[in-house]
Amino acid sequence: MSDFDRNVAAAQLGRPMTRAEAAVVDQGLRAYMLRIYNYMVLGLAITGFAALGVYMASVTGDPAAAGRLTRGGAEVAAQIRQGVFLTPIGVALFVSPLKWAVILAPLALVFFFSFRLERMSVSAAHATFWLFAALIGLSLGSVFLVYTHTSVVRVFFITAASFGALSLWGYTTQRELSGMGSFLIMGLFGLIIAMLVNLFLQSSAMQFVISVIGVLVFAGLTAWDTQRLKNEYIYGALQGDIAEKSAISGALSLYLNFINMFTFLLHLFGQREE
């Protein structure tokens, strides 16, 4: 890694790299990006298993095992559709006030991770990322209640194919995407504001527009983040614990792009349960 640092410094001073030096940089970059993608995929796997586990623990076909809700002054079984009931766990996670903790906990953790990353040990950074992925899985367990399992799987593979193509383009393009990144960040803030407003309006038309814009914003961020991570390695002289924590942070960025693309595409193309 020290040879790589000298090569980058020499290139920045104006001396062109030799073929051997360029090969060292390219090999290090590939290893770094592969580590980022591996962490991201492992995070998605944790999220998927957590979401499926929560769903399986939250539903039952037995009315006697269903959780209870108070309606009209009487306790009734928590039925979500014909023949499917929420268990006490499902009622706690998706109906009771605890649902807000499930929704907001990942947001709190990602802010904690962002502000504390530099002072964290590598093992703590790993643990925080895996915990975050599991918490996202808890909140995403509800998609199996709302959408058919077939459509969830279909949208997941659409997202994976789109993400892969966009990230590859961001890695290989010679076009500078930094200007696009600034525009996308502003679009992201606008998107968050629109989503907060629609929490009160509950407009299906507005939700459709938000979902379309959301897909476009996170598609662009996928390409931009990939190029940003590539440039950070080339020009940042990353090594040791700094490189490892940078890889975890990069995996989190790409993971969030993937999850958000998936949820917005699910709003657009997911088939709801009858």
C-alpha positions as CSV (number, residue, x, y, z in Angstrom):
1,M,0.0,0.0,0.0
2,S,2.9,2.4,0.6
3,D,4.0,1.9,-3.0
4,F,0.5,2.8,-4.1
5,D,0.6,6.0,-2.0
6,R,3.9,7.1,-3.7
7,N,2.5,6.3,-7.1
8,V,-0.6,8.4,-6.5
9,A,1.5,11.3,-5.1
10,A,3.9,11.1,-8.1
11,A,1.0,11.1,-10.6
12,Q,-0.6,14.2,-8.8
13,L,2.8,16.0,-9.2
14,G,2.6,15.5,-12.9
15,R,4.9,12.5,-13.5
16,P,3.0,9.9,-15.6
17,M,2.8,6.5,-14.0
18,T,4.6,3.6,-15.5
19,R,2.6,0.5,-16.6
20,A,3.7,-1.4,-13.5
21,E,2.6,1.5,-11.3
22,A,-0.8,1.7,-13.0
23,A,-1.2,-2.0,-12.6
24,V,-0.7,-1.7,-8.8
25,V,-3.3,1.1,-8.6
26,D,-5.8,-0.9,-10.7
27,Q,-5.3,-4.0,-8.6
28,G,-5.7,-2.1,-5.4
29,L,-8.8,-0.3,-6.7
30,R,-10.5,-3.6,-7.8
31,A,-9.8,-5.1,-4.4
32,Y,-11.2,-2.1,-2.6
33,M,-14.4,-1.9,-4.7
34,L,-14.9,-5.6,-4.4
35,R,-14.7,-5.3,-0.6
36,I,-17.4,-2.6,-0.7
37,Y,-19.7,-4.7,-2.9
38,N,-19.2,-7.7,-0.6
39,Y,-20.2,-5.7,2.4
40,M,-23.2,-4.3,0.7
41,V,-24.4,-7.7,-0.5
42,L,-23.9,-9.2,3.0
43,G,-25.9,-6.2,4.4
44,L,-28.7,-6.9,1.9
45,A,-28.7,-10.6,2.9
46,I,-29.0,-9.7,6.6
47,T,-31.9,-7.4,5.7
48,G,-33.6,-10.0,3.6
49,F,-33.4,-12.7,6.3
50,A,-34.5,-10.3,9.0
51,A,-37.5,-9.1,6.9
52,L,-38.6,-12.7,6.1
53,G,-38.1,-13.8,9.8
54,V,-40.2,-10.9,11.1
55,Y,-42.9,-11.6,8.6
56,M,-43.0,-15.3,9.5
57,A,-43.2,-14.4,13.2
58,S,-45.9,-11.8,12.6
59,V,-48.6,-13.8,10.7
60,T,-50.6,-16.9,11.4
61,G,-53.6,-18.7,9.8
62,D,-54.9,-19.7,13.3
63,P,-57.4,-17.2,14.8
64,A,-56.7,-18.6,18.2
65,A,-53.0,-17.6,17.9
66,A,-53.8,-14.1,16.6
67,G,-53.0,-11.0,18.5
68,R,-56.0,-9.0,19.8
69,L,-57.1,-5.5,18.9
70,T,-59.8,-3.3,20.6
71,R,-62.5,-2.3,18.1
72,G,-65.8,-0.8,19.2
73,G,-65.0,-1.6,22.8
74,A,-64.5,-5.3,22.2
75,E,-61.3,-7.3,21.6
76,V,-61.1,-9.0,18.2
77,A,-58.5,-11.0,16.4
78,A,-56.1,-8.9,14.3
79,Q,-57.1,-10.0,10.8
80,I,-55.3,-8.4,7.9
81,R,-57.1,-10.3,5.1
82,Q,-59.1,-13.4,4.7
83,G,-57.5,-16.3,6.6
84,V,-54.4,-14.3,7.6
85,F,-54.0,-12.8,11.1
86,L,-51.3,-10.9,12.9
87,T,-49.7,-12.6,15.8
88,P,-49.0,-10.7,19.1
89,I,-45.5,-10.0,17.6
90,G,-47.1,-8.6,14.4
91,V,-49.5,-6.4,16.4
92,A,-46.5,-5.0,18.4
93,L,-44.3,-4.3,15.4
94,F,-46.9,-3.1,12.9
95,V,-49.9,-1.8,14.8
96,S,-48.8,-0.6,18.3
97,P,-46.8,2.6,19.0
98,L,-43.7,0.4,18.9
99,K,-43.9,0.6,15.1
100,W,-42.5,4.1,15.3
101,A,-39.4,2.8,17.1
102,V,-39.0,0.2,14.4
103,I,-39.3,2.9,11.7
104,L,-37.1,5.5,13.3
105,A,-34.4,3.3,14.8
106,P,-32.5,2.8,11.5
107,L,-32.6,6.6,10.9
108,A,-31.1,7.3,14.3
109,L,-28.5,4.6,13.8
110,V,-27.3,5.9,10.4
111,F,-26.9,9.4,11.9
112,F,-24.9,7.9,14.8
113,F,-22.8,5.9,12.3
114,S,-22.1,9.0,10.2
115,F,-21.0,11.2,13.1
116,R,-19.0,8.5,15.0
117,L,-17.3,6.6,12.2
118,E,-14.0,8.3,12.5
119,R,-13.8,7.6,16.2
120,M,-15.1,4.0,15.9
121,S,-12.9,0.9,15.8
122,V,-13.2,-1.2,12.7
123,S,-15.0,-3.9,14.6
124,A,-17.5,-1.4,16.0
125,A,-18.1,0.0,12.4
126,H,-18.8,-3.5,11.2
127,A,-21.2,-4.2,14.0
128,T,-23.0,-1.0,13.5
129,F,-23.5,-1.6,9.8
130,W,-24.8,-5.2,10.4
131,L,-27.1,-3.9,13.1
132,F,-28.4,-1.2,10.8
133,A,-29.1,-3.8,8.1
134,A,-31.0,-5.9,10.6
135,L,-33.1,-3.0,11.7
136,I,-34.0,-2.1,8.1
137,G,-35.1,-5.7,7.7
138,L,-37.5,-5.3,10.7
139,S,-39.1,-2.3,9.1
140,L,-39.2,-4.0,5.7
141,G,-41.0,-7.1,7.0
142,S,-44.3,-5.2,6.3
143,V,-43.8,-5.4,2.5
144,F,-44.7,-9.1,2.7
145,L,-48.0,-8.1,4.4
146,V,-48.8,-5.5,1.7
147,Y,-47.5,-7.0,-1.5
148,T,-47.6,-10.5,-3.0
149,H,-44.4,-12.4,-2.5
150,T,-44.1,-12.9,-6.3
151,S,-44.1,-9.2,-7.0
152,V,-41.6,-8.6,-4.1
153,V,-39.1,-11.1,-5.7
154,R,-39.7,-9.7,-9.2
155,V,-39.1,-6.1,-8.1
156,F,-36.0,-7.2,-6.1
157,F,-34.4,-8.7,-9.3
158,I,-35.4,-5.6,-11.3
159,T,-33.7,-3.4,-8.7
160,A,-30.6,-5.7,-8.7
161,A,-30.2,-5.5,-12.5
162,S,-30.8,-1.8,-12.6
163,F,-28.4,-1.2,-9.7
164,G,-25.7,-3.4,-11.3
165,A,-25.9,-1.5,-14.6
166,L,-25.9,1.9,-13.0
167,S,-23.0,1.1,-10.7
168,L,-21.0,-0.3,-13.6
169,W,-21.6,2.8,-15.6
170,G,-20.5,5.0,-12.7
171,Y,-17.3,2.9,-12.4
172,T,-16.3,2.9,-16.1
173,T,-17.6,6.3,-17.4
174,Q,-15.0,9.0,-18.1
175,R,-17.7,11.7,-17.6
176,E,-17.3,13.7,-14.4
177,L,-20.4,13.2,-12.3
178,S,-19.7,15.6,-9.4
179,G,-22.1,18.2,-10.8
180,M,-24.8,15.7,-11.1
181,G,-24.2,14.7,-7.5
182,S,-24.9,18.2,-6.2
183,F,-28.2,18.3,-8.2
184,L,-29.2,14.8,-6.9
185,I,-28.5,15.7,-3.3
186,M,-30.8,18.7,-3.6
187,G,-33.4,16.5,-5.2
188,L,-33.0,14.1,-2.3
189,F,-33.8,16.8,0.2
190,G,-36.8,17.8,-1.9
191,L,-38.0,14.2,-2.0
192,I,-37.8,13.9,1.8
193,I,-39.9,17.1,2.3
194,A,-42.5,15.8,-0.2
195,M,-42.7,12.5,1.6
196,L,-43.2,14.2,4.9
197,V,-46.0,16.4,3.4
198,N,-47.7,13.3,2.0
199,L,-47.7,11.7,5.4
200,F,-50.5,14.1,6.2
201,L,-52.1,14.4,2.7
202,Q,-52.2,10.7,1.9
203,S,-52.5,11.5,-1.8
204,S,-52.0,8.5,-4.1
205,A,-51.2,10.8,-7.0
206,M,-48.5,12.5,-5.0
207,Q,-47.2,9.1,-3.9
208,F,-46.9,8.0,-7.5
209,V,-44.9,11.2,-8.4
210,I,-42.7,10.8,-5.3
211,S,-42.0,7.1,-6.3
212,V,-41.0,8.1,-9.9
213,I,-38.7,10.9,-8.7
214,G,-37.3,8.6,-6.0
215,V,-36.3,6.0,-8.5
216,L,-34.6,8.6,-10.7
217,V,-32.8,10.2,-7.7
218,F,-31.4,7.0,-6.3
219,A,-30.5,5.6,-9.7
220,G,-28.4,8.7,-10.3
221,L,-26.9,8.5,-6.8
222,T,-25.9,4.9,-7.5
223,A,-23.7,6.0,-10.4
224,W,-22.4,9.1,-8.6
225,D,-21.6,7.2,-5.4
226,T,-19.7,4.5,-7.3
227,Q,-17.6,7.1,-9.1
228,R,-17.1,9.0,-5.8
229,L,-15.8,5.9,-4.1
230,K,-13.5,5.1,-6.9
231,N,-12.0,8.6,-6.9
232,E,-11.7,8.5,-3.1
233,Y,-9.5,5.4,-3.4
234,I,-7.4,6.8,-6.2
235,Y,-6.7,10.2,-4.7
236,G,-7.2,9.6,-1.0
237,A,-4.2,7.3,-0.4
238,L,-6.4,5.1,1.8
239,Q,-4.7,2.4,3.9
240,G,-5.1,0.4,7.0
241,D,-8.1,1.0,9.3
242,I,-9.0,4.2,7.3
243,A,-9.4,2.2,4.1
244,E,-11.5,-0.5,5.9
245,K,-13.8,2.1,7.5
246,S,-14.1,3.9,4.2
247,A,-15.1,0.6,2.6
248,I,-17.8,0.1,5.2
249,S,-19.1,3.7,4.7
250,G,-19.1,3.2,1.0
251,A,-21.0,-0.1,1.3
252,L,-23.6,1.8,3.5
253,S,-24.0,4.4,0.8
254,L,-24.6,1.9,-2.0
255,Y,-26.8,-0.2,0.3
256,L,-29.1,2.8,1.0
257,N,-29.3,3.5,-2.7
258,F,-30.3,-0.1,-3.4
259,I,-32.9,-0.2,-0.6
260,N,-34.5,3.0,-1.6
261,M,-34.7,2.1,-5.3
262,F,-36.3,-1.2,-4.3
263,T,-39.0,0.4,-2.1
264,F,-39.8,3.1,-4.7
265,L,-40.0,0.5,-7.5
266,L,-42.2,-1.6,-5.2
267,H,-44.6,1.3,-4.9
268,L,-44.7,1.5,-8.7
269,F,-44.8,-2.1,-9.8
270,G,-45.6,-4.2,-6.7
271,Q,-48.9,-6.1,-6.8
272,R,-50.9,-5.6,-3.6
273,E,-52.4,-8.5,-1.7
274,E,-56.2,-8.8,-2.1
